[in-house]
């Protein structure tokens, strides 16, 4: 049998090394989700300043113009990143509450606080995105606002249950809600901003210190 030589163009094409797509790049399906995922990774690596449409497209393995089918500009991409980060944060909180003793409202309250700290400490740049209003327009981030409202409602429910069961010692529930939020937010903010080494708290001790802080707070609001 005679083996025919391949045309020169085909042979040259076959000999060229194939371009490998980046790990986690988009191949088919939901391009919008793939771009948001890559933008989340950019934010985790370099903060919100590192997020840009061209780099997200490159990492997703698509042309620079492809993202504009889903995102009009960088700001809309950042808003989508914030919404996805908030969705993941809400998931962390919901899982923690589901695992807490359901008959003990203050245990569920503590679970919300520890989930908040755990997520913020584990995802500092994503926490930075959702905790500051300077990088996206809350009015345009409907999904984020909805998830945030659900978390607040969750806190309200557990505190109402705690008051109904007599777990709170004559305190104003609204003040407890605000103080609790300020406590975990302030602690997470200090961690993200790198303050704790100056307070003699090593990195490996931060999460345990945060949980001890929550226990201290709950002990002060719990009825005897």
C-alpha positions in Angstrom: 0.0 0.0 0.0 1.3 3.4 -0.9 1.3 6.0 1.8 0.5 9.4 0.4 2.3 12.4 1.8 0.1 14.9 3.6 -0.2 18.4 2.0 2.5 20.7 3.3 -0.1 23.0 5.0 -1.8 20.2 6.9 1.6 18.8 7.9 2.7 22.2 9.2 -0.5 22.7 11.1 -0.2 19.3 12.7 3.4 19.9 13.7 2.6 23.2 15.5 2.2 22.8 19.3 -1.4 23.1 20.4 -2.2 26.1 22.5 -3.2 24.9 26.0 -6.1 26.5 27.7 -5.6 27.8 31.2 -6.7 25.6 34.0 -10.3 26.2 34.7 -10.9 28.0 31.4 -14.2 28.1 29.7 -14.9 25.5 27.0 -18.7 25.4 26.8 -21.8 26.3 28.7 -22.1 29.3 30.9 -19.5 31.9 29.8 -20.7 34.5 32.3 -20.1 32.1 35.2 -16.7 31.2 33.9 -15.7 34.9 33.7 -17.0 35.6 37.2 -15.0 32.7 38.5 -11.8 33.9 36.9 -12.5 37.5 38.2 -13.0 36.1 41.7 -9.5 34.4 41.4 -8.0 37.7 40.2 -9.5 39.4 43.3 -8.2 36.7 45.6 -4.7 37.1 44.2 -4.4 40.8 43.9 -7.4 42.6 45.3 -10.2 44.3 43.4 -7.6 46.4 41.6 -6.4 43.3 39.8 -9.8 42.5 38.3 -10.1 43.5 34.6 -12.2 42.1 31.7 -9.3 41.4 29.4 -7.4 39.2 32.0 -10.6 37.4 33.0 -11.2 36.6 29.3 -7.6 35.4 28.8 -7.8 33.1 31.8 -11.2 31.8 30.6 -9.6 31.1 27.2 -11.9 33.3 25.2 -11.3 36.4 23.0 -11.1 39.8 24.6 -14.4 40.8 23.1 -16.3 37.8 24.3 -17.1 39.1 27.8 -18.9 42.2 26.5 -21.8 39.9 25.7 -22.4 39.7 29.4 -20.6 42.7 31.0 -20.8 46.2 29.6 -17.7 47.4 31.4 -15.3 46.6 34.3 -17.8 47.9 36.8 -20.5 45.4 35.9 -18.0 42.6 36.2 -16.9 43.8 39.7 -20.6 44.0 40.7 -21.0 40.4 39.6 -17.9 39.4 41.6 -19.4 41.1 44.7 -22.7 39.3 44.2 -21.0 35.9 43.8 -18.8 36.5 46.9 -21.8 37.4 48.9 -23.7 34.3 47.7 -20.8 32.1 48.9 -20.7 34.0 52.2 -24.4 33.4 52.7 -23.9 29.7 52.0 -21.2 29.5 54.6 -23.5 31.1 57.2 -26.5 28.8 56.3 -24.4 25.7 56.6 -23.1 26.8 60.0 -26.6 27.5 61.3 -27.9 24.2 60.0 -25.2 22.4 61.9 -25.9 24.2 65.2 -28.3 22.9 67.8 -31.7 24.0 66.6 -33.1 24.3 70.1 -30.5 26.7 71.3 -30.9 30.2 69.6 -27.7 31.6 71.1 -25.8 28.6 69.7 -27.2 29.5 66.3 -26.2 33.2 66.9 -22.7 32.1 67.7 -22.6 29.9 64.6 -23.5 32.9 62.4 -20.6 34.9 64.0 -18.0 32.1 63.7 -19.1 31.5 60.0 -18.7 35.2 59.4 -15.2 35.2 60.8 -14.1 31.9 59.2 -15.2 33.1 55.8 -13.7 36.5 56.1 -10.4 35.1 57.3 -10.3 32.5 54.6 -11.3 34.8 51.8 -9.8 38.2 52.8 -10.0 39.8 49.4 -13.5 38.7 48.8 -14.4 40.0 52.2 -12.8 43.3 51.1 -15.0 43.4 48.0 -18.3 42.9 49.8 -17.5 44.9 52.9 -16.8 48.2 51.2 -19.2 50.3 49.2 -16.4 51.9 47.2 -16.0 49.2 44.5 -19.5 48.7 43.4 -23.0 50.2 43.5 -25.2 48.5 46.0 -28.3 49.8 44.2 -27.2 47.8 41.1 -26.3 44.7 43.0 -29.7 43.2 43.6 -28.6 39.7 44.4 -26.0 40.9 46.9 -28.6 43.1 48.7 -31.0 40.2 48.8 -28.4 37.8 50.3 -27.4 40.4 52.8 -31.0 41.0 53.8 -31.4 37.2 54.3 -28.4 37.1 56.6 -29.7 40.0 58.7 -33.2 38.3 58.8 -31.5 35.1 60.1 -29.8 37.1 62.9 -33.1 38.7 63.7 -34.9 35.4 63.9 -32.3 33.8 66.3 -32.3 36.8 68.5 -36.1 36.9 68.6 -36.0 33.2 69.5 -33.4 33.8 72.2 -35.5 36.6 73.7 -38.7 34.4 73.6 -36.9 31.6 75.4 -35.5 33.9 78.1 -31.9 33.5 77.0 -31.2 37.2 77.0 -30.7 39.2 80.2 -32.9 42.3 79.8 -30.9 43.7 76.8 -32.2 45.6 73.8 -32.3 43.1 71.0 -31.6 45.8 68.4 -28.5 46.8 70.3 -27.3 43.2 70.5 -27.8 42.9 66.7 -25.8 46.0 65.9 -23.1 45.3 68.5 -22.7 41.7 67.3 -22.3 42.9 63.7 -19.8 45.5 64.8 -17.9 42.9 66.7 -17.4 40.4 63.9 -16.9 43.1 61.3 -14.4 45.0 63.3 -12.4 41.8 64.2 -12.4 40.7 60.5 -11.4 44.1 59.4 -8.5 44.2 61.9 -7.4 40.8 60.6 -7.5 41.7 56.9 -5.7 45.0 57.6 -2.9 43.1 59.4 -3.3 44.7 62.9 -3.0 41.6 65.0 0.7 41.0 65.0 1.1 44.4 66.8 -1.3 43.1 69.4 0.8 40.0 70.0 -1.6 37.6 68.2 0.0 35.2 65.7 -1.7 34.3 62.5 -2.4 30.8 63.6 -4.2 32.2 66.7 -6.5 34.7 65.0 -9.5 32.4 64.3 -9.5 31.0 67.9 -9.2 34.5 69.3 -12.2 35.5 67.3 -14.2 32.6 68.6 -13.2 33.5 72.2 -14.3 37.1 71.6 -17.7 35.8 70.5 -18.0 33.6 73.6 -17.1 36.6 75.7 -19.8 38.7 74.1 -22.5 36.0 74.3 -21.7 35.4 78.0 -22.4 39.1 78.6 -25.9 39.0 77.0 -27.0 35.5 78.2 -29.3 35.4 81.1 -28.1 33.6 84.2 
